[in-house]
Amino acid sequence: MFEQWLQQEKSAIKSRFINVRIFCVGLALLLMVPAILIQLVLLLDGGGIVSVFAIIFFIFVIVFALSMSSYKKLFVKPLLNSIRQEQLTEEDRQEFAQQMQKQAVCISYQPLPQIKSCDIMVASDYCYMRQPRKSRIIRNREIRKAVFIQEEYSTGYRGHMRPCFALALYTADNEKPVWKGYFMNKEEASQAFLRFKAVLPPDTDFQDYVANPEKVPRKPLWKTLLDWAICLLFLAAMIFLAKYLGN
């Protein structure tokens, strides 16, 4: 059953992202092939080392586009690595596949605000996140903390701030979340939070700062001062560079 699910997942990933790959590769070829041909003509006409480096660079761009748009590299490889790292037994794999096929609930989220949405499949014992370069299996029993909070993100050239809602899952030995998703809609975020509440261990620390905004942890003063100091140093460096270039 696990191998069947894996093949189905590979097919689903391919069908969903094949158009993105075609677009990226097609755009790279459309732009780079004429440039390579021009440099070849210049090289044959005595263009020298500059034309050679230009051709190498344009070929590199095409190879880079092929690599960055490879759904196998972006999704399948991280998933397979996760399966190995989790050291799932044959019984675990079969149970995981059964839960994904029969009971998993798909939750759509954004890895960052204004980014193309991804999916996380939530079942009773496992979660599976399908996200570029981060696709992985998560054992629900390893989650120790779930945080639901309202954040803000800037949009537009003038930096207007808009609200969004973030969900994050943490394990016991990791300060960074094993998964974090953003939602533009409060109702969708609340439903996702309730879904995680239903499947995560009873001793999970559920921190709902949307319902209790007064409990939102404040950033330590030293971190705020450090951020300001870095900004001032960066500004001073820019002013010094501008004066230096002006002279």
Buried (B, 14 or more C-beta within 10 A) or exposed (E): EBEEBBEEBBEEBBEEBEEBBEEBBEEBBEEBEEBBEBBBEBBEEEBEEEBEEBBEEBEEBBEEBBEBBBBEBBBBBBBEEBBEEBEBEEEBBBBBBBBBBEEBBEBEBBBEBEEEBBBBBBBEEBBBBBBBEBBBBBBBEBBBBBBBBBEEBEEEEEEEEEEBBBBBBBBEEEEEBBBBBBBBEEEBBBEBBEBBEEBBEEEBEEBBBBEEEEEEEEEEEEEEEEEEEEEEEEEEEEEEEEEEEEE
